[in-house]
């Protein structure tokens, strides 16, 4: 066994420990190999929050190293399998069930894979892309997987349940079900693109349910009955992140979550691309105190200025550090309400494509409540050089270092002044 093989063996044996990776990085540095720097950068990034301004220069260096050297660091004979690096090594792969059976032995001996996404071959719906799920359920490699996604597969309720209760999945902490077509022999009248409430019931009985930290049920046409089962379940004691994006959920969602066991324990909640509307935003005013909730994503929900104002007044949301309202209709009135809110902890605000003009930007620039912002996204609005000048002259944005203003009408002089004021991570 060569010395690099010995390093890899140690990393594979201790996949959650940074120490073997950093020891290898030191050795690589001594041999002038840029992968040492790459490992160190990614290990640092893994410790930083999404809002931490230290991320962006590191991410820039990370991408430069990947562009120049990334293909050399992939597992051998990787083919068309999608791979993502974490902490210096390929930890995340996307492939079909059939490809997993063909390639797993070779992939898992070369990389500390922890995240697995299964979707049809060619990412296109096939006759039975799930035919090998029962074989995968007994794979010894699944014991290393902490994050599992099943995407765009066609399967029966029993096939899904039998796979998810496999003993080799007991260490899962993150589970994603997305775009599934689930046949239900017990309810043949149910829509094939609708996630039956019975599936949600099965999730509440998973043997590892108490250890799940993140649950993603996205683009599944989750029913309100299924949502009630989920919201009222006390089975997910460790769950901190819930993603219900793309389920056509209505304003009733906010009310259903209000009385359940799940909402008070969440730190992150994603409800993008639903149909909450202003009524859903107003319903959030009735949410109980949520001291843990720090990240909320409500993009593309047909929320207008009145709904944005309701969110700004919701007591349960005052502890947010990140808010995504992209592709809503805040306009200047709603933006002014956000600027006057009591969200003194907010660090990241996404108002991409919200019909905001210079008056709304001036309200943000005058706000003392937003003094902790490190990232502000105002892409694709109606902002001119006058709005840009308000940001430049604001005395209340001392921490802002990531500012997105693409697809606005801002002159070259103001673009230069924005970079002089906020630094290199300004996009115009």
N, C-alpha and C positions, 0 to 999 in steps of 0.2 A: 504493500500500500504506500503510495507516494504521499508527500506531506500535504498537498492540496486535497487528496482523497481523505486524509485523516481529519483535516479541518471540516470538510463536508460531512463526514460521518458524525462528528461531534455536534454540528449544527442540526443535522437530521434527528439526532437523539435528544436534543434539547431545543425544540422549535420555538418555544415561547421565551427563551432566554436570550437577551442581547449579548451577553458576555462572549460566547463562542464566536459570534459574528464580528464583534469588535476586535477580538484577538486575531481573527483572520484578516480584518481590515488593517491592523498594524503590520502584519507580515506583508500584505500587498503593498502598503506604503513603502516599506523597506525595499521592495523590488520595483518601485516606480510604476505600479499598476494603478490606473485611475479607478478601478473598482473599489479600492479601499476607501477613497473619498465618497464614492457613491453609497457604499454600505453605511458609512458614518452619517451622511446626510439623511438617508431614509430612516435610520434608527432615531435620529433627532426629530424628524417630521412626525413619526409615530407617537411622540410624546406631546406634541403641540396641538392645541385646539384649532378648529377651523378658522376662528377669528383672530388667532395670535398673529400679529404683524411680522413676527420672525419667520413665518412660513414662506412668504412670497419670494424673498431672495433665495431661500433654500430650494423652493420648487423650481425656480428658474435654473439654478445650477443642476438640479436633478434632471430636468428635461434636456439640457444641453449635453449632459453625459449620456443619457439614453439615446439621443439622436446619433451621437458619435460612436457609441460602443455597445448599445443595447442588444443588437443581434448576436454579438459574440458571447453575451452572458446568458443567453437562453439555453434551456436543456437541448441536448443533441437530438437531431432528427425530429424537431418539434412539429414540422409540417405546418398545417393551417390551424392548429389549436391556438386559441386566444389566450395569451398569458399576461399577467400584470405582476410587476415587482412590488414587494413590500419588504422593508428592512433589508434591502440589498439582494434579495433572491426572489425567484418566482414563487409566490405563495397562492396565487389565484389563477384558476384555469376555467375556461368555458369550452364545453365539448358535448357531443351527443352521447346518449347511453351506450350506443354501439362502440363509439370511439373510446369511451372510458374502459370498456372491457378489453379492447385491443391494446390500449396504450398505457393503462394505469401502472403496470409493473415498471415499465421503463421510466415514466415520468416521476413517480414517487421515490425512485432510488436516486434521482438527480436533483430533487428540489424539495424544500420543506413545505409542501402544499397544505394549506389550511382552509382554503375557500374554494368551493366547487359549485359550478353552475352547469346544470344539465338542461340542454334544450335540443330540439331535433337536428339531425344531420343537415348541414348547410343552413341551419336556422330557418328551415322552411318546414311547414307542416307536412308530415308524411303519413302513410297509411296507418302504421302502428309504431311511431317513434319511441314508444315506451316499452317495447316488447322485452327489453333486457333489464327493466327495473328490478324484477325479482332476483335476477342474478347479481346485480350490483349490490342488493341489500345484504349479501353475505360477504362482500369484499372486505378483506382485512385492511385495505387502505382507508376505509371510511372512518376508522378509529382516530385518524389524524385530522379529520375535518371538523372545524368549529362553525363554519358558515356554509350553509347549503341552500341552493336555489334550484327550484324546479320551474322551468319557463316554457310556455307554449307547448306543453305536452298534452296528449289525449290519453286518458286513462279512466278506469272505473274507481268508484269510492273505495272498494275493497283493495284494489291495487295500490292506491295512494296510502291508505291506512296501513297495509301490511309493510310497505316500504318504510314509512316514517316510524314505525314501532320497532324497527330492526335494532337489536342490542348494540350493534356497532355505531349507532348514532347517539348514544346516551351522553356524549360529551358536547353535543351541539349547544351553542349559545345564540346563534342567529339563524333564523329560518325564513325563507322567502318562497311564496307561491305566487306565480304571476302568469296571467293569460292562459290559465289551464282550462281545458275542456273536460269536465268530469261527468261521466255517465252515472246515473243513479237508478239502479234497478228497483229500489224501494219507492221511488217517486218518478216513474217514467214520464210524467207530464211536465217535469221541471225543464227549464231551458238549458241546452247543452253548454251555453257560454256563461251560465250563472253558477256561482259557487254556492252549493246547497248549504243550508244551516247545519245539516248533519255533518258536513266536513268540519265546520267550526267546532261542533261538539266533539268530534274526534280529536281535534287539536287540543281541546281542554283536558283530554285524558292521556296525552302523550306521556310516556314514562319520564321524560326529561323536561316536562313543561315548567317545573319550578325553577329550572336553571336557565331557561331562555332569557336573554337580555334584549333581543331585538326580534320583532315579528313583522314581516312585510307581506301583506295581502294586497297586491297591486294589480290593477287591470283585471280583476276577477269577477266583476259584477256582484260584489258582495251584497247580500240582501240586508234589509233592516232587521229581519229576524236573526240573521247570522251576527249582525253587529250587536244586537242585544245580548246574545249568548256570550260574545266576547267581552263586552263591556261589564257584564255582571259576574264574570267568572273570577273566582279568587284563586285559580290554579296557577297563575303566572306571577308568583311572588317576587321574582327577580327582574321582571320585564321593565325596561327603562326606555325603549324606543318602539314606537308603533307607526307603521307606514301603511296608509289606506289610500294611496294615490290612485286616481283613475277608475273609481268605482261607481261613478254617477250618483254619489250619495247626496241627499238633499239636506235642507236645514234641520230635519229631524235628527240628523247625526249628532249635532251639538247637544240636543236635549237628551238623547239616549246616553251619551257619554257622561252627562251631568250626574246621573244617579247611580253610576256603576262603581265597581271596585277598582277598575283599571286606571282611570284617569288620574287620580291623585298620586299614583306612583310613577307616572311617566316623566322623563326628562326631555324627551324629544317626540314631537307629534307631527306627522306629515299627512296633510289632507289635500294635496294638490290635485288639480284637474278633476274636481267634483262639481256639484251644483249647489253649494251652500248658500250663495247669494247673501243679500243684506240680512235676511231673516236668520240665517245661520250665524252671522256675525253678532246680531243682537242677542241670540240665544247664549252666546259665549259670555255675555254680561252676567248670566246666572250661574256660571261655573263657580264651584266652591274655591276656597283658597288652594292654590297649587304651588307650594313652595319649591317643589322639585322641577317644575316645568321651566326650561330655559331656552328651548328651541322650538319654534312653531313655523310651519310652512303651509301657506294657504294660497299658493299660486293658481291662477286660472280658475277662479271660482265665481265669476260674475258678481264680484263685490264692488259696489259703487261708493261714492263719497260718504253717504249716510252710514253704510256698513263699516267703512274704515273708521269713521268717527266713533261708532259703537265699540270697535276693537280698542281704540285709543282710551276709551273710558272703562274698559273691563278690568275690575280689580284683580282678577286671577292672572292677568297677563303682565303685571307690572314687574315681575322678576325676569322677563325675557332678556336674553343676551343676543338672540338672533331671530329675525322675523323676515320671512319671504312672502311678499305680496305681488310677485311678478304677474303680469298679464291680467290685472284687474283694472278698475276704472277709478282710481283714487282722485284724479284731477287735482287742481290746486286746493280745493276745499278740504278734501280728505287728507292731503299732505299736510296742510296747516294743522289739522286735528292731531296728526301724529307728532308734529313738532311741539304741540302744546301738551302732549301726554305726560304721564308721570313715569315714563320708562327710563329711569336714570341709569340702568345697567346695560342698556342696549349697545352692542358692539358691531353688529352687522345688520344692515337694512337693505333689502332688495326691492326696488320699485321699478324694475324694468317694464317698459311698455304700459304705462299707467295714465297717459294723457296729461302729464305734468308740465306746466309752463314755468316761466320765470317767477311768477308770484309764489308758486309752491316751493321752488328752490330757495327763494328769499326767506320763506318761513322756516325752512330747515336751517338755513345759515344763521338765523337769529336765535335759534333754540338753544337754551342753556341745558335742556334736558338731554340733548344728544351729544354731550361733550365726551362721551366714552367711545363714540363710533370709531372703529378702525377700518371698516369697509362700507362703502355706499355705492349701490348700483342704480344708476339713473339712465341706463341705456334705452334708446328708442323712445324718447319723450319729445316734448316740444320746447326744448330749452335753447336759448340763444346765448350770445356773448354776455348779455346783461345778467342772466342767471349765473353764468360762470364767474363773473366778477363778484357777485354776492358771496359765492363760496370762497373765492380768493381772499376777500376782505373780512370773512367771518372770524370773530375772536373766540368762537366756541367749538372749534374742531381741531383741538391740539393733537389728537391721536390718529386722525384720519390719514392713512397711507395708501389705501387701495380705493381708487375712485374710477368708476366706469361710466363714461359719458359718450360712448359711440352712438352713431346715428342721431345726433343732435346737430343744431346749426351753430357751432361755436367757431369763432374766427381763430386764425393761426396765432395771433398775439395772445389771446386768452388761453389757448392751449399751452403755449410756452409758459405763461404765468402760473397756470395750474400745476405744471410739473415743478416749477420753481418753488411753489408753496407746499405741495404735498409729496413730491418725490417722483421717482421713476415709474411707480406703479399706477400712473394715471393713463387711462385709455380714452382717447377722444376720436 
